[in-house]
């Protein structure tokens, strides 16, 4: 295989790396070119295989990572600038720092995958896929995670069958494996190195995802459409809180068009502080609505862990049909810069929310029991944590509810990206997932990840959608991220074997 002399610089590998970064961006909203997922990594992988210097491989991976994170999460800059009250230069600096740091993950991938591809070993393709999946699965543990390669397979034919078994990790692994095989084909490796995809038809031996059955229960998902700009335009007062509550009540009170009763009403995560426990009028109106409709009511509130009110919690409350509180869940996974400012940046930037102090994290998963039904309610950004959402189902939840305020995203693609992520959580756990959002996208998602009903964004409305309760437990819900840990072990073994074969890592 011909390689460029070590001392000679050429821009072609970096162009290939940039092509992979761009291809990864266009897989997802707003471009929706998910069919390119089996090819997105190919330019980078080919470039890595032809680069003998580990340090250069690292930078090749970084280029792809910087473009991917900057291109898919471009909306972070707007959130910091418009709602975080960060000056324009500071918002830009923080955004650049964000994607530069996140891109390092792909730098590590380039360093390791290049070593695995540089020698003609029969197990190179699954080893590269294992390294990709292991590193991708580490994002939830490093401050921020969002889209993963496996999200691109949500609407593909057979690959989603892996979701209830392996979680999203299995989908990412298979797509990365396909990319690796294509790259090795371009590199003219022996056919035995390409045989791994012969196992792909075995996907059809897995149980199919649940069919589009008709729901036997009815939910009303309320979308009040209070823009964040409207919230930020003037001080938040008790009078404004009551105006917002009135809009929620009005949208919740109409007679359902498709049924005689409502089983459940869900309000979104509030765009500004509403204090269910401190505001007697707001609390009375919510409790009265639940009793009047004889329905469970899921709502968002700010609670406090301490009597001095120095430790606010972002909480979801479920009221039973009698208006009494069935359970309260305190959000565990908080949003950096949204609900707390990571140390030591507290003096440099303000966070997006209006609480006087940083939010504190909840400490346990709560499955509510209301009138014989068990419901798991998680809040906004927590939908990106598959391992966290599955704990609700493992704890007995028969239905999942996601309360979110995607108004922070404005009219960016982030709302559609967030919906795509939520669909994966429904598939992994084979549960109906009801999303109530402030400005959109409000939707009912079935256990196969299909959107069964949704509302147009940026308008006040209520969505009446049918759904079912289910008590079955998928292997992923029961065992968690077992497949990801398997890829971690496999990646470690493959890299160790490569080092034993004489691969040098000194740059």
N, C-alpha and C positions, 0 to 999 in steps of 0.2 A: 504494500500500500504506500503510495507516494505521499510524502509529507513536505511541508515547507521547511527550509532550514531554520534552526532555532533562532538565529540572529536576525531573521528577516521578519518585519511586521507586515501583515496584510489585514485589510479591513473586512474581508469576506466572512470570516467566522463571526465577527460582531454583527454583521448584517443578518446572518443566519439566526443568531441569538435574538436580535431585535424582531425578526419575523416570527419566532416562537412567542415572544412577548405579545405581539399584536394579535396573533392567532388565538392566544389564550383570552385576550380581552374580548374578541368578537364572538366567542362561544356563548356569551351571556348577554342578558339585557344590558344596553338597549339594542344589540345587534341580532341576537337570537340565532347565530349560525352554529348551533350545537353539533350539526353533522360533521363539522370539521374536527371534532374532538379526537378521533383516532389518528389525526395527522398533525395536530398542533405542536407536539414536542419534536417532531422529526427533524426540522432544520437545526435545532440546538443539538440533538443527539448526534447527528452526522458531524457537525462542527466539533463536538467534544471528542469524538472518536479519532479525529485527525490532528488533535492538539496534544503534543507530548508533554507539555509543561503544566503541572498541577495548578500553579498559580494562575496561569492564563485560563485554565478551565474554570476556576472559581469566578473570575471576572466575566467570563462568557455567561455563566449561570446568573450572575448578578444583573447583567443587562436585561435578560429576559424577565427576571423578577421585578426589577424596577418598573419596567413598562407594564407588566401585568398589574401590580398593585397600584401604581399611579393611574392606570387607565380604567380599572374597574372601580376603584374607590375615589375617583376624582371629586365626588360629592363631599368628601370630608373637608376639603378646603372651604366650601360654601357654608357648611355647618359651623365651622370655627369662626368664619368671618361675619356671617349674618346673625347667628344666634348665640355664639360663644363670646361675643363682644371682644374679640381679639382683633387688634389692628391688622390692616391688610398685609403689611410686611410680616408681622408675626404669624398670621394664619398661613401665609405661603411658606414661611420657614418651617413651621410645625408640620405642614403637609409633606414638604420635601423630606424632612427628617423621618416622617412616618414611612414613606415608601422606600427610602434608602435602607432603613433598618429591616423592613419586612422582606425586601428583595434579597437579603443575605441568605435566607433559607434556600432560595434557588441557587445562590452561589455555592452553598455546601453541596447541593444536589449535583451541580456541574463538576465540582471537584471529585466527588465519589463516583458518579456515573461515568465520567470520562475514563477513570481508571478501569472500571468494569468493562467498558466497550473497547478499550485499546488492545485487548488481547482476545483472540478467537476462542472463547470458551462457550461450550454448549448452553450453559445456564446464564449467559449474559442478559438475555431479555427479561426473565422473571426477576433477576437480581436488580436490574435497573428499575423495574416496576415496584419492587419492594422498597428500594431506597426512596423513590418518589412518594409512595404512600406513607412510609414511616415519617418522613420530614413534613409532609402535608398535615398529618395527624398531630404534629407537635404544635401547630399554630394555636390551638386553644390554651396551651400552657405557656404561651409567650406574649401575653398581653392583649392580642387582638386576633380574631379569625373571622373570615367571611366566606367567600365562595371557594369551593374545592372542585377539582377536575370532575369528580363523580357527579356533581350537580348538573353537568352538561348532558348526562345520560338519562335524565328524568323522564323524557318522552321517547326514549329509544325502545326498540321492540322487545328484546329479551333481557338486556343487561339489568334493568330495574328489578328483576326477580331476585337478584343478590341482596337487595336492601334489607328485607326482613331477616336474612341470615347473617350478613356480615356488617350491616350498616353501610354508610357511604364509602368506607374504606375499600370494600370489595369492588365497587363501581370504579373508583379511582384506579385501583390496581389493574383492573382489566383494560381500561382505556390506556393506561401507561404501558401495559404489555403490548397492546396493539401498536402503539407508536414505536416501541422498541423493535418489534418485528419488522415494521416497515423500514425503519432506519437500517437494520441489519440487511434487509433485502437490497437496499440501495448500495450498501457497502459490499455486496456480493459475498456474504458469508455462506458457509455450507448449509445445505437445506436442513440438516439436523438442528441447526441453531434456530430455525424458523418454525419448528414443528409444534411449538407451544400453543399456537392458536388452534391446533386440531382439537383441543379440548373445549373450544368455545361452544360447539353444538350441545354440550352437556348442560348448558343453561336451560335448555328446554326440558330437561329432566327435573328441574326444580319446580316446586309448586307455583302455578301462575299467581299473579297478584289478584286480589279480590275483584270480582266483576262489578259492574255499575248497578248495584242493587238500589232499590228505592228506599229512602229513609222513612221510618215509621214515627219519628218524632219531629217536632218543629221548633226551630230556634229563630230568634230575631237578633240580628247583629246590627248594632247602631253605629252609624258613621256621621258624627255631628259636623265635621268639616270646619273646625276652628283653626285657621292657619296660624302658624307660629308668628308670622309678621303681625297679625291682629293681636295676638297675646302680648307681643313685645311693644306694641304701639303706645300703651298707656299702663299705669300701675294696676296691678291685680288687687281688686277690692272684694269685700263680701258681696256687694251688689253685682259685680261682674260674675262672681261664682254662682249666684242664683240665676243669672241670665243663662249661663252655660248649663246649669242643672235643668232649667226649664226646657232648653232645647233637647236634652237627653230624654226627659219625661215625655215631651210631645212626640218625638220620633218613636218612642217605645209604646205609646198608648193606643195607637190605631188598631182596629180589629184586623187580625191576620186574614189575608186574602185566600190562603190555600188550606186553612184548617180552622176548626172551632176553638182551638186552644193553642197556647204556646207552652212548650216544656221548659224553655230557657230563654233568657234575655241576656245579652252580653254588651256591656259598654266598653269603649276602648280605654287604653292607658290615657290618663288625663294630660292635656297639653300644658296645664298649669296646676298648682297645688289646690286640691280639693280635700277637705279634711272630714272624712266620714265620721270619725270619732269625736271631733271637736265642734262640728257645725250641726246643731240639732235639727235645723230646718232641712238641710240636705239629707241627713240620715233619715228623718221621718218620711221624706218624699220617696226615697229609695225603698224603704221598708213597705210603705203603702203600695207602691207599684207592684212589688213582689206578691203582696197579699191580694191585690185587686186582680192581677192576671193569674194568680195561683201558679206562678212560675218561679223557677230558680233565677236569680239575678247575679251575674258576675260583674264586678265593678272594680275600679282602681282607686286607690287612696294613698295619702301620705300618712304613715303611722310613725310612732316614736318608740324606741327601745327603752329610753330612760325618762324619768319624771322631769328632768331638767330640760328635755326637748332639744338636746344637743346631738342626738344620734337618729336622724330621720331614716325611715325605711320606705322603699317603694313597694307597695303591697297590693295584693289582689284579694278581695273579699268575695265570698260566695254566700248569698242569702238563700234560705230555703223558701218554699212556697208560703210558709207562714210568716215570712218577713224576718225571721230570726237568723242570726249569723251561724252558718254551718261550719265555716273554716276561714282562716286567713293564711295566705302564703306570702312571705317576705322574699323579695327578689334576691337571689344568691349571686348571680353573675352580673355585676354592674358594668356600665359602659365607661371606659376611660374618657375623660374630658367631658362626658355627658352627665354622669352622676357622681363622679369624683375626679380630682386632679391628681395624677400620680406624683408622688414625691420624687424629685425636689422642685417640681414645676409650679407648685401652688402659688408662689409669689409672682409668677410671670404671666399666668393666664387665669381667666375665670372659667368656670364650667358652665354648661349650657342651661342647666336647671336653675330655678329661682330659690331653692332652699338656702337658708342662712349658713348651713354647714354641709360638709360632704355627706352623701348618703352612706350608710353602712350596710353591709351585706347580711342577708338572712343566713341562718345556719342549718336549715333542714328542709327537706322536700315534704310538702303537705298534700295529701290526697283528700279532698273534701268528700264527705258523705252527706247527701241531702236527699231526703225522701226516698231512700233506698238505692240511690245512684251514687257512683263514685267518679269524681271529676278531678282532673289535673289541670290547673291553670298556671301557665308561665307567662312571663312579661317581656314583650318586645324583643330585644337583642338576644335573650336566652334561647331563641329558636335556632341559633347557630351552633349550639352545643348539643350534639346528638347524644352524647353520653349522659348529659344532665336531663334531657327530656325523657329519655327511656326510663329514668328512675321513677317517674310518675306512673308509667304503665307497669313497671315491675312492682310498684306499690299498690297496684289494683285499680288504677284509673281506667274507666270504661270509655272515656271521652277526653279529648284534649282541647283546651281553649287557649288561644294566644291573644292577649290584650296588648295592643301596640299603638304607639303614636309615631307614625311615619311622616308626620308633618315636618319633622326636622330635615327630611331629605328634600323638601321643596318638590319641584316637578322633575327631579332627576331620575335616572334609571334605578336608583337604590331601592325604590319601592317595589319594582318588579323583581329585582334581585332578592329582596327579603322574602317575597312571596315564593320564589323558586326554592329558597332554602327551607321554608316552612313545609313545602310539599314533600321534601325528602324526609322530614320528621314523621309525617303521616305514613309514608311508605315503610319506613324502618319499623314502625310499631304497629302497623295495620290498624290504625285508629282514624276515625273521623277527627278532623282538626278544624275548629271554627275560629276564624280570625276576625276580630273586631278592631278596626283601626280608626284613627281620628279623621284622616283625609284620604285614605285608601292605601293599599288595596284590601278592601274587606271581602272575605270569601269564605265559602264552605268547601273543604277539601276532603275527598273520600279516602278510604284506607289504601287505595292504589295511587294516591297522589294526584288524582284528577281534580280539577276545579269544577265543582258541580254547580256552583252559583257564585256570582260576584257582583260588586257594585262598581260603577264608573267612579274614578277618582275625582276629588275636588268638587264634590257636591254633597249637601246634607241629604241623607236618605237612611232607610232601614231595609235590611235584606232579610226576608223570610226564607229560610232554607231548611230542607228536611235533612235528617241525619239519623244515625243509629248508635246505640251503645253496644259495646263488645267487650267480653271478658277474656278472650283468648290472648295468649302471650306469645309473641314471636321469639325465635332464638336470640335475635339481637337484643330485644327488650329483657330477656332473661339473663343473658351472659355478657352483655355489654360489648366493649371494644376488643373482644378476643382476637379478631382478625387483624386489627391494627397492631396489637402486641406481637402477633405472629410475623407480620412484616418487619417489625423492629428487630426481632431475633434473626429473621432471614437476611435483612440488610447487613446486620453486624457480621453474620457468618460469611456472607459473600465478600464484604470488604476485607475481612480478616484473611480469607483465602487468597484474595488478590494481592494483599501485602506479602503473604508468604511466597507468592510467585515472583516477587522481585519488583513490584511496582514501587516507584519512589515518590515521596510526597514532600520533598524539600523545596519544591518550586524551582 
